[in-house]
Amino acid sequence: MTSILYDAQGPRAKRRNILYTVLFIVGLAAVAWWVFKNLDDKGQLTWDKWKPFVHSEAWTTYLLPGLKNTLKAAALAMVIALPLGAFFGIARLSDHAWVRVPASAIVEFFRAIPVLVLMIFAVAAYSQYTDVSSDDRPFYAVVTGLVLYNSSVLAEIVRAGILSLPKGQSEAAMAVGLRKNQVMRFILLPQAVTAMLPAIVSQLVVIVKDTALGGAVLTFPELLASVGPMSAYYGANTIASFTVVAVIYIVLNFSLTSFASWLEGRLRRGKKSTGAVVGADAVAELATPGEHPGTTKTP
């Protein structure tokens, strides 16, 4: 089959692609065997290294408490960063310079600083200027760094999502009498949410993974930080511990992206299924709330 973007392969191209596929599979198998053999030679695949994870002690003592802290920090950062990012993203689109310029400066400033640096500054600030206990400072610092960085990134996602919509929609809405804030709330944001959802979820996955920075630097007892004491207690099963933690991260982030895909499809199907037509009276009532449709103002 031939199309504009694709030409049907000839006999030589088919043989060449089959050869490349076979070579790739052989190379991949060789690498997998090399990794397996080296791990086996070092005793990392023995049952004693993996046995702790089939018992509840490793989970209740190390993995589940670390997972709980990871989810708590990530969830709190998401709850704060999402509305904050939406606020600054909309503020960057303001017609008023006194709103647009400070919002742009804040977003660009925090977007340019690595999230780890923000966490380190946050823990120092909490230590110097607050009464937060030393046990709670890592948690507060991790959440603060995640919020400051990711809200600035989400602000750019919101701004890009709104700007990606056709300008004719805003012009048509203003032509029937809607004010700019009504255009943003009723016309642009509902459509932009669906377009922004994949990028927003990708950033939420980043939030979940970046909690590990707090464990590596700030002694925050999150999921990845549980590998050290767990490996030391169970006889240096570092490979097994990292593997189990990696699988937990994969399941967690895959669940998040799967839910987002389901939600995006539901939103798109909902928009396609609606056939409601807004009449002139409804538009007039929306444009001038509190007034009866069809009435005119007298000077």
ChimeraX attribute file (.defattr): number of C-alpha atoms within 10 A of each C-alpha:
attribute: neighborCount
match mode: 1-to-1
recipient: residues
	/A:1	6
	/A:2	8
	/A:3	7
	/A:4	5
	/A:5	5
	/A:6	8
	/A:7	9
	/A:8	10
	/A:9	12
	/A:10	9
	/A:11	8
	/A:12	9
	/A:13	11
	/A:14	12
	/A:15	12
	/A:16	12
	/A:17	12
	/A:18	12
	/A:19	12
	/A:20	12
	/A:21	12
	/A:22	12
	/A:23	12
	/A:24	12
	/A:25	12
	/A:26	12
	/A:27	12
	/A:28	12
	/A:29	12
	/A:30	12
	/A:31	12
	/A:32	11
	/A:33	12
	/A:34	12
	/A:35	12
	/A:36	13
	/A:37	13
	/A:38	12
	/A:39	14
	/A:40	12
	/A:41	11
	/A:42	9
	/A:43	13
	/A:44	18
	/A:45	17
	/A:46	14
	/A:47	9
	/A:48	12
	/A:49	19
	/A:50	18
	/A:51	12
	/A:52	17
	/A:53	14
	/A:54	9
	/A:55	10
	/A:56	11
	/A:57	11
	/A:58	18
	/A:59	16
	/A:60	11
	/A:61	12
	/A:62	20
	/A:63	24
	/A:64	16
	/A:65	16
	/A:66	23
	/A:67	22
	/A:68	14
	/A:69	17
	/A:70	25
	/A:71	18
	/A:72	17
	/A:73	23
	/A:74	23
	/A:75	16
	/A:76	14
	/A:77	24
	/A:78	21
	/A:79	11
	/A:80	17
	/A:81	26
	/A:82	20
	/A:83	14
	/A:84	18
	/A:85	25
	/A:86	20
	/A:87	17
	/A:88	25
	/A:89	27
	/A:90	19
	/A:91	21
	/A:92	23
	/A:93	17
	/A:94	16
	/A:95	10
	/A:96	10
	/A:97	12
	/A:98	10
	/A:99	15
	/A:100	17
	/A:101	15
	/A:102	14
	/A:103	22
	/A:104	18
	/A:105	12
	/A:106	13
	/A:107	24
	/A:108	16
	/A:109	13
	/A:110	19
	/A:111	19
	/A:112	11
	/A:113	13
	/A:114	11
	/A:115	21
	/A:116	20
	/A:117	10
	/A:118	20
	/A:119	27
	/A:120	17
	/A:121	15
	/A:122	20
	/A:123	22
	/A:124	15
	/A:125	13
	/A:126	18
	/A:127	14
	/A:128	10
	/A:129	8
	/A:130	10
	/A:131	9
	/A:132	14
	/A:133	10
	/A:134	11
	/A:135	10
	/A:136	12
	/A:137	22
	/A:138	25
	/A:139	24
	/A:140	18
	/A:141	25
	/A:142	28
	/A:143	25
	/A:144	23
	/A:145	27
	/A:146	29
	/A:147	27
	/A:148	24
	/A:149	25
	/A:150	28
	/A:151	28
	/A:152	28
	/A:153	22
	/A:154	27
	/A:155	28
	/A:156	22
	/A:157	22
	/A:158	28
	/A:159	21
	/A:160	15
	/A:161	21
	/A:162	23
	/A:163	13
	/A:164	13
	/A:165	15
	/A:166	10
	/A:167	11
	/A:168	9
	/A:169	13
	/A:170	17
	/A:171	13
	/A:172	12
	/A:173	20
	/A:174	15
	/A:175	10
	/A:176	13
	/A:177	16
	/A:178	22
	/A:179	15
	/A:180	16
	/A:181	11
	/A:182	15
	/A:183	19
	/A:184	17
	/A:185	11
	/A:186	14
	/A:187	16
	/A:188	22
	/A:189	19
	/A:190	13
	/A:191	17
	/A:192	20
	/A:193	16
	/A:194	18
	/A:195	20
	/A:196	20
	/A:197	18
	/A:198	15
	/A:199	14
	/A:200	20
	/A:201	18
	/A:202	14
	/A:203	18
	/A:204	23
	/A:205	18
	/A:206	15
	/A:207	24
	/A:208	21
	/A:209	16
	/A:210	18
	/A:211	28
	/A:212	20
	/A:213	18
	/A:214	26
	/A:215	21
	/A:216	13
	/A:217	13
	/A:218	18
	/A:219	15
	/A:220	26
	/A:221	22
	/A:222	27
	/A:223	25
	/A:224	25
	/A:225	22
	/A:226	23
	/A:227	24
	/A:228	15
	/A:229	11
	/A:230	20
	/A:231	17
	/A:232	11
	/A:233	11
	/A:234	16
	/A:235	10
	/A:236	16
	/A:237	22
	/A:238	17
	/A:239	16
	/A:240	20
	/A:241	23
	/A:242	16
	/A:243	13
	/A:244	16
	/A:245	20
	/A:246	14
	/A:247	11
	/A:248	15
	/A:249	18
	/A:250	12
	/A:251	12
	/A:252	15
	/A:253	19
	/A:254	13
	/A:255	12
	/A:256	15
	/A:257	17
	/A:258	12
	/A:259	13
	/A:260	17
	/A:261	15
	/A:262	11
	/A:263	14
	/A:264	18
	/A:265	13
	/A:266	13
	/A:267	16
	/A:268	14
	/A:269	11
	/A:270	10
	/A:271	12
	/A:272	9
	/A:273	9
	/A:274	8
	/A:275	7
	/A:276	6
	/A:277	7
	/A:278	8
	/A:279	8
	/A:280	12
	/A:281	12
	/A:282	12
	/A:283	16
	/A:284	18
	/A:285	16
	/A:286	18
	/A:287	19
	/A:288	14
	/A:289	10
	/A:290	8
	/A:291	13
	/A:292	11
	/A:293	16
	/A:294	10
	/A:295	8
	/A:296	8
	/A:297	6
	/A:298	4
	/A:299	3
